[in-house]
Amino acid sequence: MAKKAAKKAKSRSGPRAPAGKRPLLVILDEQVIEDTKVAAVLEKRKVSGIVQELLEGWLAGRKSRR
């Protein structure tokens, strides 16, 4: 009998999140996604960093209204 090949572990799509961070699925209009990616490239930034900055600002604004 031939040896069975070891099962390969299914790889996850995309890179693993750094420690202390988790992925978040957001559904957006295609044009918003495209425009955001282009702007991020032009500014040499990551979309995730832009989204984090915007969400932190939004959360800070909510706290000041309470």
N, C-alpha and C positions, 0 to 999 in steps of 0.2 A: 504494500500500500504506500502511496505517495503521501508525504506530509502535507497537511492542509496549511495553506498560507494564513498567517495571522490576520485577523480582521483589522482593517485600518479604522481608526477612530474618525468619525465624521468631523470635518473641520467646520468651525463656525465661519459664517460669512463676515468679513470685515475684521478690523483689528480689535484686540481686547481693550477694554476701557482701562485707563490708568487707575491706580489705587485711589479710592475715595470718590470715584466717578462712576456713573451708570448710564447706559444708553436710554434715550427717550425717543419714541416714535411720534412724529408730528406730521399731520396730513395738511399740506399746503397746495395752493394753486401752482400749476406747472410754471407759469411765468414768474411768479414770486421766487420760486426755487432757482430758476435759471438766472434771473437778475441778481439774486443774492450771491450765487456762486461767482458770477462775473465780477461783481463789486468786491468780493472777498479776495479774488485773485489780484485785482488791480491794487488793492490795499495791502497785499501780501499778508493776509490774515486767514485764520481758519473760521469756517462758518460756525463751528461749535463755540468758538470764543466770542463771536459777535452775538450769537443767541444768548449765551450766558450773561454777557454785559447788559443786553436789553432786558432780560428777565430780572436781573438783580436791580436794575433801575426801576422797573415796574413794581417789584416787591417793596422797594424802599419807599416809593410813592404811596403805596397802600398803607404802609405802617404810619406814615406821617399824617394820614387822614383819619386815623383812629383816635 
